[in-house]
Amino acid sequence: MKRAVVLKLGGELLESPDRLAAIAKVIKLAARRRPLIVVHGGGREIDASLAQVGIPKRQVDGLRVTDPETLEIVVSVLAGSINTRFVAAINAAGGRAVGLTGADAGVAPVKKAAPHKATSGDTVDLGMVGTPVPNAPTPELLALLCKAGYVPVIACVSASREGQLFNVNADTLAGSLASRIKAKRLVIAGSTAGVLDKRGQTIPRLNKTHITKLVTSGTANAGMVAKLTACQAALAGASSVEIIDGRDARRIAQAVALQETTATSRVVK
């Protein structure tokens, strides 16, 4: 079987019905050529749900500080409404999608994240936030699903060995998963034109030195810090990593088909 591509989609790309339908069609077609595993976030919908019940949002370097009340909202939105809606759209387009979370059959085992050393210099307890367990075995469930022609669609919540649920940053989960399965490519699709420099121009190629400079200088915004860290982790096993502008579904189609695309930042070792 061909090596899989892992596609991580920012939740903002899944909010519009028209864009959701276009992405669903891309996923259906891409999965016919090569195994495809999809990971999705949903930050803006989580923020809206938190606001409705009066729970304040708190983030550090793009990571959501998660208390028990926030965790309930996160699980409900990600594993419930967004994942189900996304799976339904792919299947309506003629695909064969299966909705999962990281808690399913060892897909993405996690443990409580250690206190986070923020770029500001502060140390912050992120609460009910999980971080991937090191050296976790290859997820057999995903291999079985891909071999049978299904597209796993993974919401970024998971559980510890003891069964405690955790919120997991979607980029972190996707990067860890891409490394574990030795993916052909990790594609991180969001609503910016790759990684931008101080002038707002796309940086076409990044290595560890470039990333460190972007983070320490403050050029990389909070959400991008998490993405860049996840990309570096992915390269422990994945062959290539690209951060793309996913607002045009055609770019996603090109990236998952291993073609060159515009508005792309490639992360290298």
C-alpha positions as CSV (number, residue, x, y, z in Angstrom):
1,M,0.0,0.0,0.0
2,K,1.2,3.5,-0.8
3,R,2.3,5.7,2.1
4,A,-0.4,7.9,3.4
5,V,-0.8,11.7,3.2
6,V,-1.9,13.4,6.4
7,L,-4.0,16.5,5.8
8,K,-4.7,18.9,8.7
9,L,-7.5,21.4,8.1
10,G,-8.1,24.5,10.2
11,G,-11.7,24.6,11.5
12,E,-12.2,28.0,9.7
13,L,-12.0,26.2,6.4
14,L,-15.0,24.0,7.3
15,E,-17.5,26.7,8.3
16,S,-18.8,27.7,4.9
17,P,-21.1,25.1,3.3
18,D,-19.7,25.8,-0.2
19,R,-16.1,25.5,0.9
20,L,-16.9,22.4,3.0
21,A,-18.4,20.8,-0.1
22,A,-15.4,21.7,-2.3
23,I,-13.0,20.3,0.2
24,A,-15.1,17.1,0.6
25,K,-14.9,16.6,-3.2
26,V,-11.1,17.1,-3.1
27,I,-10.8,14.5,-0.3
28,K,-12.9,12.0,-2.2
29,L,-10.8,12.2,-5.3
30,A,-7.5,12.3,-3.5
31,A,-8.3,9.1,-1.5
32,R,-8.7,7.2,-4.7
33,R,-5.0,7.7,-5.6
34,R,-3.3,7.4,-2.2
35,P,-4.4,6.7,1.4
36,L,-5.5,9.9,3.1
37,I,-5.9,10.7,6.8
38,V,-7.6,13.9,7.8
39,V,-7.2,15.8,11.1
40,H,-9.3,18.9,11.8
41,G,-9.6,21.7,14.3
42,G,-12.4,24.0,15.1
43,G,-11.1,26.9,17.1
44,R,-13.6,29.6,16.0
45,E,-16.6,27.4,16.6
46,I,-15.3,26.5,20.0
47,D,-14.8,30.2,20.8
48,A,-18.4,30.9,19.8
49,S,-19.7,28.1,21.9
50,L,-17.7,29.3,24.9
51,A,-19.0,32.9,24.5
52,Q,-22.6,31.6,24.4
53,V,-22.2,30.1,27.9
54,G,-20.0,32.9,29.3
55,I,-16.7,31.0,29.5
56,P,-13.7,33.2,28.7
57,K,-11.2,32.1,26.1
58,R,-7.6,31.8,27.1
59,Q,-4.7,30.9,24.8
60,V,-0.9,30.8,25.1
61,D,1.2,30.6,21.9
62,G,-1.8,29.2,20.0
63,L,-2.5,26.6,22.7
64,R,-5.9,26.7,24.4
65,V,-5.8,26.7,28.2
66,T,-8.5,24.2,29.0
67,D,-10.3,23.9,32.3
68,P,-13.0,21.1,32.8
69,E,-15.8,23.4,31.7
70,T,-13.9,24.4,28.5
71,L,-13.1,20.7,27.9
72,E,-16.8,19.8,27.8
73,I,-17.4,22.4,25.1
74,V,-14.3,21.4,23.1
75,V,-15.3,17.7,23.0
76,S,-18.9,18.6,22.1
77,V,-17.9,20.9,19.2
78,L,-15.0,19.0,17.8
79,A,-16.1,15.4,18.2
80,G,-19.7,16.2,17.8
81,S,-20.9,18.9,15.4
82,I,-17.8,19.6,13.3
83,N,-16.7,16.0,12.8
84,T,-20.1,14.7,12.0
85,R,-20.8,17.5,9.6
86,F,-17.5,17.0,7.9
87,V,-17.9,13.3,7.6
88,A,-21.4,13.7,6.2
89,A,-20.1,16.2,3.5
90,I,-17.4,13.8,2.4
91,N,-19.8,10.9,2.1
92,A,-22.3,13.1,0.3
93,A,-19.6,13.8,-2.3
94,G,-19.1,10.1,-2.9
95,G,-16.3,9.5,-0.4
96,R,-16.0,6.9,2.3
97,A,-15.3,8.8,5.5
98,V,-15.2,7.5,9.0
99,G,-15.3,9.9,12.0
100,L,-12.8,9.3,14.8
101,T,-11.1,11.0,17.7
102,G,-7.6,10.4,19.0
103,A,-9.1,8.3,21.8
104,D,-10.2,5.6,19.4
105,A,-8.2,2.4,19.5
106,G,-4.8,4.0,20.0
107,V,-5.1,6.5,17.1
108,A,-3.4,9.3,19.1
109,P,-2.7,8.4,22.8
110,V,-1.8,11.4,24.9
111,K,-0.7,12.4,28.4
112,K,-1.3,15.6,30.3
113,A,0.9,18.3,28.8
114,A,3.8,19.7,31.0
115,P,3.6,23.3,32.0
116,H,4.2,25.4,28.8
117,K,7.2,27.8,28.6
118,A,5.6,30.6,26.6
119,T,7.5,32.8,24.2
120,S,6.8,35.7,26.7
121,G,9.0,33.8,29.2
122,D,6.1,32.8,31.5
123,T,5.4,29.2,32.5
124,V,1.7,28.3,32.1
125,D,-0.3,25.2,33.2
126,L,-2.5,24.5,30.1
127,G,-4.9,22.4,32.2
128,M,-6.7,19.6,30.4
129,V,-4.5,19.7,27.4
130,G,-2.9,16.5,26.1
131,T,0.4,16.0,24.4
132,P,1.3,12.9,22.3
133,V,2.8,9.9,24.1
134,P,6.4,9.4,22.9
135,N,7.1,6.3,20.9
136,A,3.5,5.2,20.6
137,P,2.9,2.3,18.3
138,T,1.7,2.7,14.8
139,P,-2.1,3.0,14.9
140,E,-3.4,-0.3,13.5
141,L,-7.0,1.1,13.1
142,L,-5.9,3.7,10.6
143,A,-3.9,1.2,8.6
144,L,-7.0,-1.1,8.4
145,L,-9.3,1.7,7.4
146,C,-7.0,3.1,4.7
147,K,-6.4,-0.4,3.3
148,A,-10.2,-0.9,3.0
149,G,-10.5,2.4,1.2
150,Y,-11.9,4.6,4.0
151,V,-10.8,8.1,4.9
152,P,-10.3,8.5,8.7
153,V,-11.4,12.0,9.8
154,I,-10.0,12.7,13.2
155,A,-11.2,15.3,15.7
156,C,-8.4,16.6,17.9
157,V,-9.5,15.3,21.2
158,S,-8.0,12.2,22.9
159,A,-7.5,10.3,26.1
160,S,-4.8,9.2,28.4
161,R,-4.1,5.6,29.3
162,E,-6.4,6.1,32.4
163,G,-9.3,7.3,30.2
164,Q,-9.1,11.0,31.0
165,L,-10.2,13.1,28.1
166,F,-7.9,15.9,26.8
167,N,-8.0,18.7,24.4
168,V,-5.2,18.3,21.8
169,N,-3.9,21.0,19.5
170,A,-4.8,19.9,16.0
171,D,-1.4,20.8,14.5
172,T,0.3,18.9,17.3
173,L,-1.8,15.8,16.8
174,A,-1.3,15.9,13.0
175,G,2.4,16.3,13.3
176,S,2.8,13.5,15.7
177,L,0.6,11.2,13.7
178,A,2.4,12.0,10.4
179,S,5.7,11.0,12.2
180,R,4.3,7.8,13.6
181,I,2.9,6.5,10.3
182,K,5.9,7.7,8.3
183,A,3.6,9.7,6.1
184,K,4.6,10.6,2.5
185,R,3.6,14.2,3.3
186,L,2.0,16.3,6.0
187,V,-0.1,19.1,4.6
188,I,-1.3,21.8,7.1
189,A,-4.0,23.9,5.4
190,G,-5.1,27.1,7.0
191,S,-6.3,30.6,6.1
192,T,-3.0,32.3,5.5
193,A,-0.6,32.0,2.5
194,G,1.9,29.7,4.3
195,V,4.3,31.2,6.8
196,L,4.8,34.9,6.4
197,D,7.8,37.1,7.0
198,K,7.7,40.6,8.4
199,R,6.7,42.1,5.1
200,G,3.7,39.6,4.8
201,Q,5.4,37.6,2.1
202,T,5.3,33.8,2.0
203,I,8.6,32.1,3.1
204,P,8.9,29.2,0.6
205,R,11.4,27.1,2.6
206,L,12.1,26.9,6.3
207,N,14.5,24.9,8.5
208,K,15.0,24.7,12.2
209,T,17.2,27.9,12.2
210,H,14.6,29.9,10.3
211,I,11.9,28.7,12.6
212,T,13.8,29.6,15.8
213,K,14.4,33.1,14.4
214,L,10.7,33.6,13.5
215,V,9.6,32.5,17.0
216,T,12.2,34.5,19.1
217,S,11.7,37.6,17.0
218,G,7.9,37.5,17.4
219,T,7.3,37.4,13.6
220,A,5.5,34.1,13.9
221,N,2.1,34.7,15.6
222,A,0.7,32.6,18.3
223,G,-1.1,30.1,16.1
224,M,1.9,29.7,13.8
225,V,4.2,28.9,16.7
226,A,2.2,25.7,17.3
227,K,2.2,24.8,13.6
228,L,5.9,25.2,13.2
229,T,6.6,23.1,16.3
230,A,4.3,20.4,14.9
231,C,6.0,20.5,11.5
232,Q,9.4,19.9,13.0
233,A,8.0,17.0,15.0
234,A,6.5,15.5,11.9
235,L,9.8,15.4,10.1
236,A,11.1,12.7,12.5
237,G,9.1,10.3,10.3
238,A,7.3,12.0,7.5
239,S,9.1,12.6,4.1
240,S,7.9,16.2,3.6
241,V,5.8,18.9,5.3
242,E,4.0,21.8,3.7
243,I,2.0,24.7,5.2
244,I,-0.5,25.9,2.6
245,D,-3.3,28.4,2.0
246,G,-6.3,26.2,2.1
247,R,-8.9,28.8,1.2
248,D,-8.8,27.6,-2.4
249,A,-9.6,23.9,-2.5
250,R,-7.5,23.5,-5.6
251,R,-4.4,24.2,-3.6
252,I,-5.4,21.4,-1.2
253,A,-5.9,19.1,-4.1
254,Q,-2.4,19.9,-5.5
255,A,-0.7,19.5,-2.1
256,V,-2.2,16.1,-1.2
257,A,-1.4,14.9,-4.8
258,L,2.2,15.7,-4.0
259,Q,2.3,18.5,-6.6
260,E,3.8,21.9,-6.3
261,T,1.4,24.7,-5.3
262,T,1.5,28.4,-4.7
263,A,1.2,30.1,-1.3
264,T,3.2,27.3,0.3
265,S,5.9,27.1,2.9
266,R,7.9,23.8,2.9
267,V,9.5,22.9,6.2
268,V,12.7,20.9,5.9
269,K,15.1,19.3,8.4
